[in-house]
Amino acid sequence: MSNKTAKPKPKPKLVSVFPEWLDRDDLSNDTPWTVTSASAQRGDAFTDIKNRRMKVPMGVDPLSRVIRAHEALHAKISPEVGPAIPLDWIGTIHPELVESAEELRVNYLAKRLGFDMDMLKDGSEQTSGEILANGEDLMGIMRMVSATYGTKACSSFMRGIKKAVDAGADANMYQFAKDVKKVCARHERSWNRQPRLRIASTEPYPIAVSSKEDDDGETSTEYASVPKGYRAFTLPLARDLSRMVTKTKSEAKAREGLHGQEVSVGGSTGFAVPVIDKIPLTERVAGRLGRRRVATDIGKAPRRISRMLTDPDQRVFDKTVRGVGGVILIDQSGSMQLDTSDLWQIIKASPGCVVIGYSHQTGSSGEPNIWVLADRGKVVKEVRRGNGGNGVDGPALALALSMRRKSEPFIWLCDGYVTDGTGDQQRTELTKQCISIVQKHGIHMTYDVEETVEALKKVARGDKLPMKITRGLEY
């Protein structure tokens, strides 16, 4: 039996952290910091600049080092008290989005300094994506995407959203997350053209954050000093994100509406008051709504040789295009009746489109006159019949435009006649308003379902629909 005693295990190597060594232009570091140890799990580490407190992992492993770099950058460049929002922006920026935009700025600078920010991934991201998508939590999705943008954590989160959508969650959640990434990418491209020191600038920049009026009627304004980099880069990103989530929520409200409730969507004097009817979208479009391959006459490898004889344009090459969806507004007045088979012809031509119908009953009040028939892969079981007249052409155009995504084709299926709430077709000013909307937004008008389907097939081939005013819309 050996008398040797077991050697004690060596203590893990730890590092020391000194935020006091970080110089700033706007703050003094005379006050000592309190630094405590944290785990490497998401949310455990933090930096409190105002109270000089920091909690970070102390290990020598690469992940702990990246987390320390992230928190050190917060101590170096982030505002002491936040989120500070300019007075004239209050109400248009969500404070939560300011925080996530600042996370993006910090991660961006850490990446430019050479740190591997892909390591900030703890395995919970995919599950979080599923939970937020199933709960249709727009703010939660936006905060997570923007805070992790440019890292593998964001990619994992997006996979979670996609998984939830494939299992039956609202497909708009995935599209929304992709749109958030586009906003972040646009800002990142502009940052790439800036010197790193400007983005990280801590030069004091005063902004008005509140005002109040005293008993004598004098108005006093309170100012806060924030780092110039925060004012120039974080706040504009947060503002764009806030505008996006506000717009998306208003679109969702417009889609849902409330039966019999009057909803203001930009109606004009003379048109009937728009009232949106919420119709359940119970049917699903089969097949993929995303990328597909189409024939083209330009390319390197001819994969469709048979078209040399059958295609007048000899499109023997192919290319990958993304389904662009589209918005189709349909006049369902007496002269333009639509049935369910007509709707499915349109859906098959553009599975990811939004289809909106409208028709007003002359002289009625509170009767629904606008409804959504299809929305990005969801379709009504049976088409709702119209009310006989037009009446809400202008408000219907405004609502449809609010649901249009950037660069999407917009088709207005209409006989060319617009009327006011009383059924009068001689209201020249209303016709002029509709023509102005068509011209301004490049709307392509069609006269019947067949013409609409042909237009959508052109879009599927990659063609762009020109602005077109159909016969009848004249004054």
C-alpha positions, 0 to 999 in steps of 0.5 A: 500500500502506497503512502503517497498522498494525492497531489492537490489539483491546481487552482484554475488560472484567473485574470484580474480586470481593471475598468479604471484603466479605460480612459474616456473623454466624457467621464472621469475614472477617479471612482474605483470599480467593483468587479465580481465573477460571473458565469459565461451564460448569456445575461449573467455578465453586465456593466453598470457605468453609473455605479462603477460595477462590472460582473464578468467571467474571470477564466482564461478560456477564449469565451471568457475573454470575448465576454470580458472584451464585450463588457470592457467596450461597454465601459469604454464607449456606452452612456453612463445613464441610458437609454438617453433619447433626444426630446424630439425623438421621445415617443418614436424610439423604444428604449428597449431597442436603444439597448439592443442597438447599443449591443450591436454597436459594441459587438461590431467594434469588438469584431473590428478589434479582432475578437471572435464574436461568434463565440457569444452563443450558448445554445439557447438561441434556437429555442428562444426563436421558436418561443418568440415566433409562436408567441408572435412577439415582434419586439422580442424578435427584433431585440434578439436579432439586432442584439446578436446581429452578425454572430452565429447566435443570430443565425441559430435564433433565425433557425428557431423562428424558421422551425416554428413557422414550418410547424404552423406559426405565422409566416410573417414572423420569419419575414419580419426577422429577415427585414430586421436583419436588412435594417441592421445590415444597412447601418453596418454598411454605412459604419464600414465607411467610418473610422473606427474611432468615430464610431467609438467616440466618447466626446461629450454630446449634449441632447435635450431629454425633457422639458417642463413648464413652471408656474410662470409659464416659463419652459425649462429644458433638461439636457443629458451628455452622451457619447458622440458615437452613441448619438451618431450611430446607436440612436439612428439605428434604434429609430429605424428599428422602432419605425419598423416595428411600429409599421409592422404592428399597424399593418397587423392591426389593419389585417385583423381589424374588428368586425363592424368597427370603423378603422381610419386608413387614410380615407378621403372626404367623399369616400365612405368610412372604411370598415374592415371585416376580419375573415378567418384565413383557414386555408394554407398554400401548398409548396414553397413560397421562397426561391425557385428556378426560372428560365432565362436567355442569359447564363453560362450552362444551358440546362433547358436545351428543349426550349431551343425548339419550343420557346420563341425567346430560346430561354435555354438557361435558368436562374434562381429568383425569390418569390416576390409576393405582391399585393392585389387589390380587388374591386368586388362591386356588382360589375366585378364579382369574384368567386373562390376559383378566381381567387385560387387562380391568383394565389397559384400565380403568386403564392406569397401574395396579399389579396384584399377585396373591397365593396361598399353598400350604398348609404350603409354605415358600419357595414364592413367594406374591406377584407383580406382574402389572402395573406402570405400563404394563408387564404380564406376558405370561401370568398366573401361576396361584395356589397354591390358598389365601390364607395371605398376605392381611396381608403382601400388603396391606402390600406393595401399600400400599408401592407405592401413590402418594399419593391413588391408589385401592386396590382389593382383589379378594377373596372376603372370607375370609382364612386363616393359613399352614395354611389355617385360616379361623377366625383371628379376629385375622387377619381383624380385622387385615385389616379394620383395614387396609381401614378405615385406608387407605380400601381399596375391596373388590370381589368379582369382575373385573367389579365391579373394572372398574366401579370403575376406570371410575368412577375414570376418570370422576373419581369417588372410590371409598369405603372398602368391605368386601365380603361374607364378611370377617366374624368 
